[in-house]
Amino acid sequence: MLTQLCYASVASAHFEPPALQQLLEKARANNERDGITGLLLYGNGHFVQVLEGAAAPVSALYAKILSDKRHRQVFELYREPVTTRDFHTWAMAYEQLADFKPDFVLDRSSARQLVELFLEKERTLTLRR
């Protein structure tokens, strides 16, 4: 059974583009190794991340995130069983959100809406290729 987990957090320090790139490269390598796919959104010093894969590796990664000093105020938005992956082609998709308002995602439906907006954007770009 697959699990999809979404959380939000506050970055403990501002991430400049090189630091974000380094974080993404490491996350992508680890996620490929562990069979995890997902999405990372970053803006205004806040993260929203979706992790999906087998329940045990997703839970193990989330436990690491909870103790990671780069995150503060980690808040689980939802965790649910899924039959298919939304991010099956991405070890870790990424988008920087310039106008990100963190209070937007403080409930499950808003978080899911943000994920759906990203997926719709990606589908539209894929159709244009």
Backbone as numpy.savetxt, mean C-alpha at the origin, in Angstrom:
# Nx Ny Nz CAx CAy CAz Cx Cy Cz
-6.09 -19.34 0.70 -6.94 -18.15 0.70 -6.05 -16.91 0.70
-6.41 -15.97 -0.12 -5.69 -14.70 -0.19 -6.30 -13.70 0.79
-5.46 -12.79 1.25 -5.88 -11.72 2.14 -5.46 -10.40 1.54
-6.30 -9.39 1.70 -5.92 -8.02 1.34 -6.03 -7.18 2.60
-4.95 -6.50 2.92 -4.88 -5.66 4.10 -4.52 -4.25 3.67
-5.20 -3.26 4.22 -4.92 -1.86 3.90 -4.71 -1.13 5.23
-3.65 -0.32 5.28 -3.40 0.47 6.48 -2.96 1.87 6.08
-3.04 2.77 7.03 -2.53 4.13 6.87 -1.55 4.38 8.00
-0.58 5.25 7.74 0.37 5.63 8.79 0.94 7.01 8.49
1.58 7.56 9.49 2.27 8.84 9.37 3.76 8.52 9.28
4.43 9.13 8.32 5.88 8.94 8.19 6.57 9.65 9.36
7.55 9.00 9.95 8.26 9.60 11.08 9.19 10.72 10.62
9.52 10.75 9.35 10.33 11.82 8.75 9.89 11.99 7.30
10.12 13.16 6.75 9.76 13.41 5.35 10.61 12.54 4.43
9.98 11.94 3.45 10.69 11.10 2.49 10.93 11.88 1.22
12.19 12.12 0.90 12.58 12.72 -0.37 12.52 11.63 -1.44
12.41 12.02 -2.72 12.32 11.02 -3.80 13.39 9.92 -3.77
14.67 10.22 -3.50 15.64 9.11 -3.47 15.36 8.11 -2.34
14.92 8.59 -1.20 14.60 7.69 -0.09 13.37 6.84 -0.41
12.39 7.45 -1.05 11.21 6.69 -1.46 11.57 5.63 -2.49
12.43 5.98 -3.44 12.86 5.02 -4.46 13.58 3.84 -3.81
14.43 4.12 -2.86 15.16 3.05 -2.16 14.18 2.15 -1.39
13.23 2.76 -0.71 12.22 2.00 0.02 11.43 1.10 -0.93
11.03 1.64 -2.09 10.27 0.86 -3.07 11.08 -0.30 -3.63
12.33 -0.06 -3.94 13.17 -1.14 -4.49 13.30 -2.29 -3.51
13.53 -1.97 -2.26 13.66 -3.01 -1.23 12.33 -3.72 -1.02
11.23 -2.95 -0.94 9.90 -3.56 -0.75 9.54 -4.48 -1.91
9.83 -4.04 -3.11 9.51 -4.87 -4.28 10.27 -6.18 -4.27
11.55 -6.12 -3.94 12.35 -7.35 -3.88 11.83 -8.29 -2.79
11.56 -7.75 -1.61 11.05 -8.58 -0.52 9.66 -9.14 -0.85
8.82 -8.33 -1.45 7.47 -8.78 -1.77 7.49 -9.88 -2.83
8.34 -9.74 -3.83 8.45 -10.80 -4.84 8.88 -12.10 -4.18
9.83 -12.01 -3.27 10.31 -13.20 -2.56 9.19 -13.84 -1.75
8.32 -13.02 -1.13 7.30 -13.51 -0.22 5.92 -13.70 -0.86
5.82 -13.45 -2.17 4.54 -13.63 -2.85 3.50 -12.58 -2.49
3.96 -11.38 -2.17 3.06 -10.29 -1.80 3.01 -9.28 -2.93
1.81 -8.80 -3.22 1.63 -7.72 -4.18 0.93 -6.58 -3.46
0.89 -5.41 -4.10 0.20 -4.32 -3.43 0.42 -2.96 -4.03
0.09 -1.97 -3.22 0.10 -0.58 -3.63 0.60 0.26 -2.46
1.45 1.24 -2.76 1.90 2.21 -1.77 1.55 3.59 -2.29
0.81 4.33 -1.48 0.48 5.73 -1.78 1.18 6.57 -0.73
1.78 7.69 -1.16 2.47 8.57 -0.22 2.16 10.01 -0.57
1.86 10.78 0.45 1.63 12.20 0.23 1.49 12.94 1.55
2.01 14.14 1.58 1.92 14.99 2.77 2.37 14.28 4.04
3.40 13.44 3.91 3.95 12.76 5.08 3.13 11.59 5.58
2.22 11.07 4.75 1.37 9.95 5.13 1.47 8.83 4.10
1.36 7.62 4.60 1.33 6.43 3.76 -0.06 5.80 3.81
-0.48 5.25 2.70 -1.57 4.28 2.65 -1.01 3.13 1.84
-1.11 1.93 2.39 -0.55 0.78 1.69 -1.56 -0.36 1.69
-1.60 -1.04 0.56 -2.40 -2.25 0.42 -1.42 -3.40 0.23
-1.61 -4.46 1.01 -0.80 -5.67 0.89 -1.74 -6.81 0.58
-1.36 -7.66 -0.36 -2.20 -8.81 -0.65 -1.34 -10.03 -0.94
-1.84 -11.16 -0.51 -1.14 -12.42 -0.67 -1.69 -13.43 0.31
-0.96 -14.51 0.51 -1.36 -15.50 1.51 -1.39 -14.83 2.88
-2.30 -15.27 3.73 -2.53 -14.61 5.02 -1.27 -14.54 5.88
-0.51 -15.61 5.98 0.65 -15.63 6.87 1.73 -14.61 6.45
2.16 -14.58 5.19 3.16 -13.57 4.82 2.65 -12.13 4.95
1.38 -11.89 4.64 0.82 -10.54 4.77 0.82 -10.13 6.24
0.39 -11.03 7.13 0.39 -10.73 8.56 1.80 -10.51 9.09
2.75 -11.30 8.62 4.14 -11.14 9.06 4.70 -9.79 8.61
4.41 -9.39 7.39 4.89 -8.10 6.91 4.24 -6.96 7.68
2.95 -7.07 7.94 2.27 -6.02 8.69 2.84 -5.91 10.11
3.19 -7.02 10.71 3.81 -6.99 12.04 5.14 -6.24 12.00
5.91 -6.43 10.93 7.17 -5.68 10.77 6.89 -4.19 10.61
5.87 -3.85 9.85 5.52 -2.45 9.63 5.13 -1.79 10.95
4.39 -2.53 11.78 3.96 -1.98 13.07 5.15 -1.59 13.96
6.27 -2.29 13.80 7.44 -1.97 14.62 8.50 -1.15 13.87
8.22 -0.81 12.62 9.16 -0.05 11.79 9.18 1.41 12.25
10.33 1.92 12.55 10.48 3.29 13.07 10.16 4.36 12.03
10.02 3.98 10.77 9.66 4.95 9.73 8.17 5.29 9.76
7.41 4.52 10.52 5.95 4.70 10.61 5.55 5.09 12.03
4.58 6.00 12.12 3.93 6.32 13.39 2.43 6.22 13.15
1.70 6.04 14.19 0.24 6.04 14.11 -0.28 5.10 13.02
0.20 3.88 13.02 -0.24 2.89 12.04 -1.68 2.49 12.40
-2.53 2.53 11.40 -3.96 2.30 11.60 -4.46 1.33 10.53
-4.89 0.15 10.94 -5.42 -0.82 9.98 -6.80 -0.36 9.51
-6.94 -0.19 8.21 -8.20 0.27 7.64 -9.13 -0.89 7.31
-8.58 -1.95 6.74 -9.37 -3.15 6.53 -8.45 -4.32 6.26
-8.97 -5.48 6.55 -8.31 -6.76 6.26 -9.44 -7.70 5.87
-9.34 -8.27 4.66 -10.43 -9.12 4.21 -9.92 -10.22 3.30
-10.59 -11.36 3.32 -10.24 -12.42 2.38 -10.68 -12.00 0.98
-9.86 -12.33 -0.01 -10.19 -12.04 -1.40 -9.92 -13.29 -2.24
-10.60 -13.38 -3.35 -10.39 -14.53 -4.23 -9.39 -14.23 -5.34
-9.24 -12.94 -5.66 -8.26 -12.54 -6.67 -7.52 -11.31 -6.17
-6.35 -11.10 -6.72 -5.54 -9.94 -6.36 -5.92 -8.74 -7.22
-6.03 -7.58 -6.60 -6.22 -6.35 -7.36 -4.91 -5.91 -8.02
-3.78 -6.24 -7.40 -2.47 -5.74 -7.84 -1.57 -6.87 -8.31
-2.15 -7.83 -9.00 -1.42 -9.04 -9.39 -0.18 -8.77 -10.23
-0.11 -7.65 -10.91 1.07 -7.38 -11.76 2.11 -6.50 -11.07
1.85 -6.10 -9.84 2.78 -5.21 -9.14 3.29 -5.80 -7.84
4.60 -5.96 -7.72 5.17 -6.32 -6.43 4.91 -5.19 -5.44
4.88 -3.97 -5.94 4.46 -2.81 -5.15 4.25 -1.65 -6.11
3.00 -1.41 -6.48 2.68 -0.23 -7.28 2.90 0.99 -6.39
3.13 2.14 -7.02 3.40 3.34 -6.22 2.79 4.56 -6.90
2.28 5.42 -6.07 1.79 6.71 -6.57 2.01 7.75 -5.48
2.55 8.89 -5.88 2.68 10.02 -4.97 1.41 10.86 -5.10
0.84 11.22 -3.98 -0.40 11.99 -3.97 -0.10 13.39 -3.45
-0.05 14.35 -4.34 0.30 15.73 -3.95 -0.74 16.35 -3.03
-1.99 16.07 -3.25 -3.06 16.69 -2.46 -3.66 15.72 -1.45
-2.88 14.78 -1.00 -3.40 13.74 -0.11 -3.89 14.33 1.21
-5.09 13.98 1.56 -5.68 14.41 2.83 -5.88 13.15 3.67
-5.03 12.93 4.66 -5.05 11.66 5.39 -6.36 11.34 6.09
-7.14 12.35 6.49 -8.40 12.05 7.16 -9.40 11.41 6.22
-9.15 11.50 4.91 -10.03 10.89 3.91 -10.13 9.39 4.08
-9.05 8.74 4.49 -9.02 7.28 4.51 -9.28 6.69 5.89
-9.74 7.47 6.82 -9.89 6.94 8.17 -11.11 6.05 8.37
-11.77 5.69 7.31 -12.79 4.66 7.40 -12.62 3.72 6.22
-13.14 2.52 6.39 -12.93 1.46 5.41 -13.44 1.82 4.02
-14.61 2.41 3.93 -15.17 2.69 2.61 -14.35 3.74 1.86
-13.84 4.74 2.57 -13.01 5.76 1.92 -11.68 5.17 1.47
-11.11 4.30 2.28 -9.86 3.64 1.89 -10.08 2.80 0.65
-11.15 2.05 0.63 -11.44 1.20 -0.53 -11.69 2.07 -1.77
-12.33 3.23 -1.59 -12.58 4.14 -2.70 -11.27 4.66 -3.27
-10.31 4.98 -2.41 -9.00 5.44 -2.86 -8.30 4.36 -3.68
-8.35 3.13 -3.22 -7.76 2.01 -3.95 -8.45 1.84 -5.30
-9.77 1.93 -5.32 -10.51 1.79 -6.58 -10.16 2.91 -7.56
-9.96 4.13 -7.07 -9.56 5.24 -7.94 -8.21 4.94 -8.60
-7.27 4.41 -7.83 -5.97 4.05 -8.39 -6.12 2.96 -9.45
-6.91 1.93 -9.13 -7.10 0.83 -10.08 -7.77 1.31 -11.37
-8.73 2.20 -11.26 -9.40 2.73 -12.45 -8.42 3.55 -13.30
-7.59 4.33 -12.66 -6.58 5.10 -13.38 -5.65 4.15 -14.14
-5.21 3.09 -13.48 -4.31 2.13 -14.12 -5.00 1.43 -15.29
-6.26 1.07 -15.14 -7.00 0.42 -16.24 -7.10 1.37 -17.43
-7.38 2.63 -17.18 -7.49 3.62 -18.24 -6.18 3.80 -18.97
-5.08 3.88 -18.23 -3.75 4.02 -18.86 -3.41 2.79 -19.68
-3.75 1.61 -19.19 -3.46 0.37 -19.91 -4.23 0.31 -21.21
-5.49 0.76 -21.20 -6.29 0.75 -22.42 -5.77 1.72 -23.47
-5.10 2.77 -23.05 -4.56 3.77 -23.97 -3.26 3.33 -24.62
-2.61 2.34 -24.10 -1.31 1.90 -24.63 -1.46 1.22 -25.95
